[in-house]
Amino acid sequence: MTMSSSSHFFTSDGLSLHYLKWGNGKVPVVMLHGLRGFAQTWQDLVDALGEDFTCYALDQRGRGDSDWGPAEDYNADTYVKDFTRFVDHLALDRFVLIGHSLGGQNAVEFARRHPDRVMAMVIEDIGPGSSKQGEGAERIRREMRNTPLSFASWEEAKAFWTKSRPNLTEQALQARLNHSFREKDNRVMWKHDQKGIAEARLSIEPIDLWPAFKAINCPTLLVKGGNSDFLSNQTVIEIMASNNDVVQTVQIDGASHYVHDDQPEKFNDSVVRFMKMVLTD
């Protein structure tokens, strides 16, 4: 069953930030997308979780239907402040937190600052050092340098995502076309602040995530793409060695860094199993 969403806004630091809400279940779940993601990317997971949950997905500043901010504010500290205002706006005292890539960074850093508010976490394909070194970090920097700011047609825009993300399911590709772009002046433009996000990603030093990962004190599922170039096996081993009491890991074969886009059924099954386990203990 496809869960229907409602669209809402709140204000953070003078910006109007957009979010989606699904359902009216007992357990609140808050979801954070990746670097160039959007709230709708979580629709399949919401459907898999079903009616026992109330799900919220934020368009982080500069993305989706949220306002753009200065490039220098596209950093972990500002994102976490936005997110704190978001969950305060929702009046959520405790909730499940799910984040992919940039969203995973912001999730674990929020949990470090507010450990009493997070009942469980799912972190998708990011760990300490992922954004600083390795093939994935260099690939993303290369994409930031080379991504066009607009396209002459929808066919060109589709070709961009098809080449950049060859493992996407057809449904995930269509979602990116629907929610990553808009038409303006006979061009297909990014909905997100591509120029500002690229400037920030290339100039701002990524946060050190080791303090946040070592501080995790709630049940946490770390999801790794089997073909990920961003989260290494060695980093997963080091995370488990530093905090193996509450963190468990799962590897999704056939998935790149974009696990929930490449293998949605396997990703969703892993998350649903984890949620049922930790919320019924």
Stockholm file with secondary structure:
# STOCKHOLM 1.0

chainA/1-281         MTMSSSSHFFTSDGLSLHYLKWGNGKVPVVMLHGLRGFAQTWQDLVDALGEDFTCYALDQRGRGDSDWGPAEDYNADTYVKDFTRFVDHLALDRFVLIGHSLGGQNAVEFARRHPDRVMAMVIEDIGPGSSKQGEGAERIRREMRNTPLSFASWEEAKAFWTKSRPNLTEQALQARLNHSFREKDNRVMWKHDQKGIAEARLSIEPIDLWPAFKAINCPTLLVKGGNSDFLSNQTVIEIMASNNDVVQTVQIDGASHYVHDDQPEKFNDSVVRFMKMVLTD
#=GR chainA/1-281 SS CCCCEEEEEEEETTEEEEEEEECCCSEEEEEECCTTCCGGGGHHHHHHHGGGEEEEEECCTTSTTSCCCCGGGCSHHHHHHHHHHHHHHTTCSSEEEEEETHHHHHHHHHHHHCGGGEEEEEEESCCTTTTTSSHHHHHHHHHHHHCCSEESSHHHHHHHHHHHCTTCCHHHHHHHHHHHEEEETTEEEESSCHHHHHHHHHHSCCCCCHHHHHHCCSCEEEEEETTCSSSCHHHHHHHHHHCTTTEEEEEETTCCSCHHHHSHHHHHHHHHHHHHHHHHC
#=GC SS_cons         CCCCEEEEEEEETTEEEEEEEECCCSEEEEEECCTTCCGGGGHHHHHHHGGGEEEEEECCTTSTTSCCCCGGGCSHHHHHHHHHHHHHHTTCSSEEEEEETHHHHHHHHHHHHCGGGEEEEEEESCCTTTTTSSHHHHHHHHHHHHCCSEESSHHHHHHHHHHHCTTCCHHHHHHHHHHHEEEETTEEEESSCHHHHHHHHHHSCCCCCHHHHHHCCSCEEEEEETTCSSSCHHHHHHHHHHCTTTEEEEEETTCCSCHHHHSHHHHHHHHHHHHHHHHHC
//
